Amino acid sequence: MYCPNCANKIENEQKFCRQCGLKINAIVQIVSEQNPDNEIFVLQKRKEIFDKLGISSLIILASIGISFLFFKIVYYKMILLGENVLYWSGFLAFLLFGLLAVFFFNYPKFFMNEKLLELKEKLSESKDSEKVTIGADTRKLLDESSFEPIPSVTENSTELLHIEQKKRKFE
């Protein structure tokens, strides 16, 4: 096998190219996903199915645990406070969540409209007078005289390299 980046010969057990450092495992996986053999395709599908079954099992496990906890709470409430407490608890939960739903749906209409109007007014004023700005003014160019690039580590280092000059004989 050869590296697709630098064409260096790679042995099968290598994880990285020794010439350019390319991660070979990732390339092999991408190529196998694009053109999988039948066995690899079947194994990938089986792995996906088992992953989905594992997630489903965890969700069911959590649901059962929460159900047991809820049952114990309701059971002890009924023992301590009587049978009517279950009805009134359900009724109060119904009212509470109904009021919360009304609040959450109407909050943006009542409280956020004023802030949006204020921001729109500021934007319209800034467009007209260009005096009020929100954040930094990005239309202004940087002062080019203050920019000084940092010299590179390799700058002027090629002068130290030894270069062999081959002489050709012309006949």
HUCOR-V843368 format. One record per pair of residues at least 4 apart in sequence whose C-alpha atoms are under 6 Angstrom apart, sorted by the first residue. I is the first residue (numbers start at 1). J is the second residue. If there is no record, write none. Layout:
{{I & J} {I & J}}
//
This chain:
{{1 & 10} {2 & 7} {2 & 8} {2 & 9} {2 & 10} {3 & 7} {3 & 8} {15 & 24} {15 & 25} {16 & 21} {16 & 22} {16 & 23} {16 & 24} {17 & 21} {17 & 22} {32 & 36} {36 & 40} {36 & 41} {71 & 75} {77 & 81} {78 & 82} {78 & 83} {85 & 89} {103 & 107} {107 & 111} {108 & 112} {109 & 113} {125 & 129} {126 & 130} {126 & 131} {126 & 132}}
//
